[in-house]
Amino acid sequence: MLNRPRMLIVSTPADLSLDLFEEKSAATLITPSFITYDEVLSSGIKDLRDEYNYVYFRDPYNNGPIGYERIQQAIKIVGERFNSAYFVDNLSSYNGLLFEDKWVQYKQLSEYMPQTKLLRSLDLPDNNSYFIKKRISSRSKGIIFTKNDFPEDAKPDDYISQQLLHIEMEYRVFMVGDNIVKPIAIKTSKTQDQRVKVIGIENKLHPELVKICDATYKATTYNLMGLDIAKVGNSFYLLEVNRSCQFKGYMRKSSINLACILNRYLLTKS
């Protein structure tokens, strides 16, 4: 198929889900091309095709700090070059990344989230009712368990403290457009001794969980996102929203390639 739509994906070397866009189920719908933010800034954009139907800015924060100004510049370069393309998540400027900030998420979705505050100092809470995490981070990084976990250049304004919940079950719920993808994933919570990973799947959708998902989509209108939702007793809490989510672990458990579902959705937007 010579006229197959093409998508330029801008990401980092640490993006574990990129190869899923090359799998046959996804690539026969939309052919992907990849470039890193650093490559954009080193003039790699000159070697790209003249036209793309879609441009997808994936998470720039998952490969160590590259600086907000550099991210902003890279997005501006690509956005201006391919301004006639459809931008996934309606993200064509750096301002579109600001929802990655957990404090911004809380200000828009506080009704569904644990109580959250801006950190005022690098002193840890005296009790175990709150924990600290970085406002902009990726793949469960930036969670502070001890004062030694702060980097040397840490600033309180870059962190939030969030009410500690006694979580019975934690879910990663993927959405494509306003649709929840089933099954939803069951995941481990990040602790000082435990990494986050998908450990199971579940088809049942509690009405309160669906309510959180609907509200989050209305606030974001993202094309693909992953919501971390915790069950505590009979209540559900939105922990955070991941716009550029990873989904390789989900595919291992469910055999569902979210890149394929996203591409089918994007074809309705062209």
N, C-alpha and C positions, 0 to 999 in steps of 0.2 A: 504494500500500500504506500504509494509514493507521497500522497498528500496527508499523511498521518500528522495530527497536531503535535507540536513540540513544546516542551516546558524547560525553562532554564531554572535550575535549583541552585541557590546560593547558600552555602553552608560552611561547615568546618570539617577538618579531618576526623573529628571525634564524633560525628553524627553516625550512630550505629545503624540507622534505618535506611540509609541512602540506597544500599544495594537492593532493597525491596522494590524500589521504583524501577529497577532494571529487570525484575522478574517478568516472565512472559505475560502473566495475567494483567500486569499493569502497563508494561511497555508496548504491548500491541494496541493499547488504547491511546496513550500519549507517550511519545518518545522523549526520554529525559536527557538533558545535558547538565553537567555539574561544573561549578566553579566555586572556589573558596573566597571568603571576604578578602583575605590577604592577596589572592591572585588578582582580584578586581583592582586593588590598589597598586599592584605592580604592573599594570597595563595589560593584563591577560585578556581583558575585555575586547581588545582589538582583534583577537583571533576568533571571536564568536561569530555565529551566523548573524545575518542582518535582521532576521525576524524570529520572534517566538510568539506562540499563541498565549503562553502562560509564563509568569515569573513567580517563583516561590522563594521567599526569604525565610530560610529555616533558622533555628536558634544560633545566634552568634556568640552566646555566652558559655558554651559547653566545652571550649578548648582553651580555657585560661583567658585572662583579661587581654583584649586587644584594643581597649579604649573606646569610649563612647564616640569620640570625634572621628575615629577611623571607621567605626561601624556606620555612622551617619554619612560619611563621605562615600563609602562603598555603595550604600543603598541609593544615594543621590546619583552616582554615576550610572548604575544599572537602570534606575527608574527613568532617567532622562533618555537613555539610549533606546529603551524598549517601552516607551510611553504608550504605545497603542495596544500592548498586551493586557490580558486579564491578570490582575495581581491577586494571588491567593491570599485569603484573609483580608482582602482590601488593603493590603499593606504595601504602600509604594513610597513611604517616607519613614524616617526614624521615629516620628511621633507615634506611628502605629505600633512600635515596640513597647511603648510605655506601659501597656497593660501587663507586661511581664513582671512589673513591680508589684510585689505582694501587698504593699500598702495601698496602691491604686486599686487593686482587686478588692481589698477590704472596704474601701470607701464606697465602692459601687455595690458590693454584695454582702455587706455586713449582716444583713438579716439572716443569712444562711451560714455564716462562718463563726468560729470560736472568737471570743473577745480578743482583739488585737490592738497593740499600742506601738507607737514609735519608741525605739530604745533611746533613753536619755543619757546613759553612761555605759561603759563597758563592764560595770559590775553585774555579776549574775544575780538573779532574784534570790532572796533569802529563803524562800520556800520552794516547793516543787509544784506550784500551781501554774507556772508559766515556763516556756522554753523559748530559745532565741534562734532565729534564722535570718539569713541575709535576704534583703528585699528583692534582689535580682540574682538568681542562681539557677543551676541546671542539674538535673539528674540527682536530686536529693543532696547536693553539695551545699555547703554554707550553713549547715545546722550546727549550733554551738552547744556542746555538752559541758565543757570546762573552759575556764578563762584562757587556758593555753591554746584552745582551738581558734581564737581570734588571730588573724594574721597581724604582723607587726604594724602595718599601716591602717589597721581597722579604725573606722569612724562610727560612732553610735548612730548617726543619721542613716547609715547604710543597712541597718538592721531593724527588725521588729521583734517584739515579744508577743507570744500567742498563748492563750489559755491551753494548758495541758489537759487533754481528754483521756479518759480511761476507755480506750478504743477496744471494742469487741471484734470488729471486722473493718478492714479498710479496702475500699474498692478503687479501681481505676476504670472510669467510665469514658469510653471513646464516643465522640459525636462527629458525624459528617453532616454538615449543615445543621438542621434542627432535628435530625434523627439520631437516636441512641443506637449504637451498634451492639447487637447481642451476639454472643453472650458478653456480659461484663466481666472484667478481670478482678480476681481477689489477689491482693498483694500484701507483702509484709510491710510493716511500718519501719521507718528509719530509726535506729537506736544507736547508741555508742558502739555496740558490738555486732550490729546486724545491718547488712545492706538491704536495699529495696529490691525485691524481685517478685515476679508474678508466680503465684503458687497454685492457682486454680481459676476456674471460670464458673459463672452462674447465669442462668437465664431469667431468674425471677427479678422483676423490677418493682421495688416498693414505691407506692405513690409519692412519698416524701422525697425519695431520690429523684424521681422523674420531675417533680416540682423544681428542685434545685437545678437540674439540667436545663429545663425550659427557661428559667430565669437567667441562667448564665448565657445561653445562646442569645437571648434578647439583648443582653448587655454587650455582647461581643460581635455577634453574627459571623464568627469564624467559620471557615470551611472545614477544618479538622482541628480538634482539640481533645485533650485528655483531662478529665476532672478527677481529682483525688477527693473521695468522699468517705467519711468515717461514720460507722454505726456505733452509737453509744446508747445502750438501753433501747428505747423505742424512738430515739431521735437520730437524725442524720445531719452531719455538718460538712460543708464544703471546706476543705483544707487549703486547696489552691487550684488554679487553672493553668494548664500547660498548653500554650498555643502550638508550639512546635514539638509535639510529644514524640517520644520513642515508642516503637511498637513491635520490636523484634521478639521480645519475650511473650507478648500477646499472641503473635503468630505461632510460636512454638506450642502454646497451649490450645489454641483455637483452630489452627490451620487457616485463619483468615488474614489475608494481606490487606491492610488498611490503605495501602497505596493504590490498590486496584479500586476499592470503593471510592476513594477520593477522586481518582481519575474519571470514573463514571459520572460522578457528581459534577466535576469541572466541565465535562462535555456539554452539560446542560446550560453552562454559563457563557459559552463562546458565541 
